[in-house]
Amino acid sequence: MSSVLDPQVFGSVFVTLLVIMDPPGALPIFLALTGSLTQRQKLAAARRASLVALGVIAAFAVFGQQILNYLHISLPALQGAGGLLLLLVALQLLTGSEQEQHADAGVNVALVPLGTPLLAGPGAIVATMLAVQNSSRPGEYIAVGSALVAVLLVVWLFLRFASQIHRVLKDSGTVLLTRIAGLLLSAIAVQMVADSVRAFVSGTP
């Protein structure tokens, strides 16, 4: 029974990662980076970017703690740093000061910057590592992994149908969703910093 997926953990991780990755907010950047590509190349870029993000986040979820131990960095320190970085991103989303990234000729935009750091950024990595760190039963680990896959499936669907979605939402709809995501992301960032400070005060390693 303990190996059954934990729905509460799944829901928590799914919502957190979905807000952090912000698929609607990634649409304008994806469209700008792939503007010169054919429709087939755009579909391939969407697939590769999602797979790259999945691989990077999964690698840190499994080996991230060993990396931190080697560098003598505590998880609360990484959590606090991730929270501050997320807060900066959230403020950019709320104020509309996102910086568009442009791909240089010959660079595979599906790997950089789409796969990482646009999707697999510090926030998503830290959030997934914390979810793994806080898990103790097989069902919780399964829930974390399933939530990560589900979120990246949603991201892929957004990128896959980016042109159609943008046509429906228009610029105003995309901006509205980006602002809402920024508000939720700022709350998550503040919570991460607060949890980090609490862990330092309590002496949790």
C-alpha positions in Angstrom: 0.0 0.0 0.0 2.9 2.3 0.7 4.0 2.0 -2.9 0.8 3.6 -4.2 1.1 7.1 -5.5 0.5 9.8 -2.8 -2.1 12.2 -4.3 -1.4 15.0 -1.8 2.3 15.0 -2.6 1.5 14.7 -6.3 -0.8 17.7 -6.2 1.6 19.8 -4.2 4.6 19.1 -6.5 2.5 19.4 -9.7 1.2 22.8 -8.8 4.5 24.1 -7.6 6.5 23.0 -10.6 3.7 24.2 -13.0 3.8 27.7 -11.5 7.6 27.8 -11.6 7.9 26.6 -15.2 5.1 28.9 -16.2 4.1 27.4 -19.6 2.1 30.5 -20.7 5.0 32.8 -19.9 7.3 30.6 -21.9 5.1 30.9 -25.0 6.4 34.3 -26.2 10.0 33.3 -25.7 9.5 30.0 -27.5 7.8 31.7 -30.4 10.6 34.3 -30.6 13.4 31.7 -30.5 11.7 29.4 -33.1 10.3 32.1 -35.4 12.7 31.2 -38.2 12.1 27.4 -38.0 9.7 25.4 -40.0 6.6 23.9 -38.3 8.3 20.5 -38.2 11.4 22.0 -36.6 9.3 23.8 -34.0 7.6 20.5 -33.0 11.0 18.9 -32.6 12.3 21.8 -30.6 9.3 21.6 -28.2 9.9 17.8 -27.7 13.6 18.2 -27.2 13.3 21.1 -24.8 10.8 19.2 -22.6 13.1 16.1 -22.6 16.1 18.1 -21.7 14.3 19.8 -18.8 13.1 16.4 -17.6 16.6 14.9 -17.8 18.3 17.9 -16.0 15.7 18.1 -13.2 15.7 14.3 -12.7 19.5 14.2 -12.5 19.5 16.8 -9.8 16.7 15.1 -8.0 18.7 11.9 -7.8 22.3 13.1 -7.5 21.8 16.7 -6.3 22.3 15.9 -2.6 25.6 14.2 -3.4 26.7 17.2 -5.3 25.8 19.5 -2.4 27.6 17.3 0.0 30.7 17.4 -2.1 30.6 21.2 -2.3 29.7 21.4 1.5 26.4 23.3 0.7 23.4 22.6 2.8 19.9 22.2 1.3 18.5 25.2 3.3 21.3 27.3 1.7 20.3 26.1 -1.8 16.7 26.6 -0.9 17.2 30.2 0.2 19.3 31.0 -2.9 16.6 29.4 -5.1 13.9 31.3 -3.3 15.7 34.6 -3.9 16.2 33.8 -7.6 12.6 32.9 -7.9 11.6 36.1 -6.3 13.6 38.0 -8.9 11.9 36.0 -11.7 8.5 36.6 -10.1 9.1 40.4 -9.9 10.0 40.3 -13.6 6.8 38.5 -14.5 4.7 40.9 -12.4 6.3 44.1 -13.8 6.6 42.8 -17.4 10.3 43.3 -17.6 11.2 39.8 -18.9 14.2 39.9 -21.1 13.7 38.1 -24.4 16.4 35.7 -25.4 17.6 35.4 -29.0 19.2 32.4 -30.4 22.5 32.7 -32.3 22.9 30.9 -35.6 23.9 27.3 -35.2 22.8 27.0 -31.6 20.3 24.3 -30.7 17.7 26.4 -29.0 15.9 23.3 -27.8 18.8 22.6 -25.5 19.8 26.2 -24.5 18.0 28.3 -23.5 14.7 26.5 -23.9 15.5 23.2 -22.1 17.7 24.9 -19.6 17.6 27.4 -18.0 14.2 28.5 -19.2 12.4 25.3 -18.1 15.0 23.5 -15.9 15.9 26.6 -13.9 17.1 26.9 -10.3 13.6 27.1 -9.0 12.4 23.9 -10.6 15.6 22.1 -9.6 15.4 23.2 -5.9 11.7 22.5 -5.7 12.1 19.0 -7.0 15.2 18.3 -4.7 13.2 19.5 -1.7 10.3 17.3 -2.6 12.6 14.3 -2.9 14.3 15.3 0.4 11.0 15.5 2.2 9.8 12.1 0.9 10.2 9.0 2.9 7.9 6.4 1.4 7.9 4.8 -2.0 4.5 6.3 -2.7 5.8 9.8 -2.1 8.8 9.2 -4.4 6.5 7.9 -7.1 4.3 11.0 -6.7 7.2 13.3 -7.1 8.4 11.6 -10.2 4.9 11.4 -11.7 4.3 15.1 -11.0 7.5 16.0 -12.7 6.6 14.0 -15.8 3.0 15.4 -15.8 4.2 19.0 -15.6 6.6 18.6 -18.4 3.8 16.9 -20.4 1.8 20.1 -19.9 4.8 22.2 -20.9 5.2 20.1 -24.0 1.6 20.5 -24.9 1.9 24.3 -24.5 5.0 24.4 -26.7 3.5 21.9 -29.1 0.5 24.1 -29.7 2.2 27.4 -29.0 1.1 29.1 -32.2 -2.5 28.0 -31.8 -2.6 29.0 -28.0 -1.1 32.4 -28.6 -3.7 33.0 -31.4 -6.5 32.2 -29.0 -5.2 34.0 -25.9 -3.9 37.0 -27.9 -1.2 39.2 -26.3 -3.5 40.5 -23.5 -4.5 36.9 -22.4 -0.9 35.8 -22.4 0.1 38.8 -20.3 -2.7 38.2 -17.8 -1.7 34.6 -17.3 1.9 35.6 -16.9 1.0 38.2 -14.2 -1.0 35.6 -12.3 1.8 33.1 -12.5 4.2 35.8 -11.2 2.0 36.5 -8.2 1.8 32.8 -7.3 5.6 32.4 -7.9 6.4 35.3 -5.6 4.4 33.6 -2.8 6.3 30.3 -3.4 9.6 32.2 -3.4 8.9 33.9 -0.1 7.8 30.6 1.4 11.0 28.9 0.3 13.1 31.7 1.9 11.1 31.5 5.1 11.5 27.7 5.3 15.2 28.2 4.7 15.6 30.7 7.5 13.5 28.4 9.8 15.8 25.5 9.0 18.9 27.6 9.8 17.4 28.8 13.1 16.4 25.3 14.1 19.8 23.9 13.2 18.4 21.5 10.6 21.3 20.4 8.3 
